[in-house]
Amino acid sequence: MPELIVPTAHLHSAWLEAHHEWGPGLHEDGFGLGTSDEVDSPDGFAVWAARLAEESEPAKPTEGGRMSCMYRWIVEGDRVHGGIALRYGLDDYVRQFGHIGYGIRPSSRRRGLATWALGRMLDEARALGLDRILIVCEVDNLASAKMIEHNGGALEGIRDTEHGPARRYWIEL
């Protein structure tokens, strides 16, 4: 049975396995991985996981004026399937990329994990008092579009972003 958990240094090797499966780069949506994060060493990974856990607290201000964000990893046992992140406010970044970002490693796709995780994060958003959520996906990512629609997403339209055209969905909570 999958779980959503707070990022933890305990899953370093499992996370690295998922990261390597994605291939090079920082494209794992939902993990909050930045260009300056060093995740290969146990110490660097522990620092990164601790930062994500700390930033996940809604009452905690973040450094540099960044939006507060709740990070959760999608795991079963010691296997990391993906990550999902809920951004709390509505700044320029959220207006372009949405309140929720997620990613499922290639070998874990087509199992309904993203649909399940999105449902849990929508519960978190309700508990925080949010009344609607913007979710954005690439225009040709039909699996994500279907998953968002399954969770109540209503298509606002398609807009160009710095990463190409994207579908924009709103979910009323």
WOWO-V928632 format. One record per pair of residues at least 24 apart in sequence whose ideal C-beta (glycine too) atoms are under 6 Angstrom apart, sorted by the first residue. I is the first residue (numbers start at 0). J is the second residue. If there is no record, write none. Layout:
BEGIN
I|J  I|J
END
This chain:
BEGIN
1|73  1|75  1|112  2|74  3|71  3|119  4|72  4|74  5|52  6|48  6|51  6|52  6|70  6|72  7|48  8|44  8|45  8|48  10|79  11|41  11|44  13|77  13|78  13|79  14|79  17|79  17|104  20|104  20|105  27|102  28|100  28|101  28|102  29|82  29|83  29|84  29|100  29|101  29|102  30|82  31|70  31|84  57|87  57|127  66|90  73|112  73|116  80|107  80|112  83|116  83|120  85|120  85|123  85|124  95|160  96|135  97|133  97|134  97|135  98|132  98|133  99|134  113|146  114|146  114|149  117|150  118|150  124|172  125|172  129|172  130|172  131|169  131|171  131|172  132|170  133|169  134|168  135|165  135|167  136|166  137|165  138|164  138|166
END
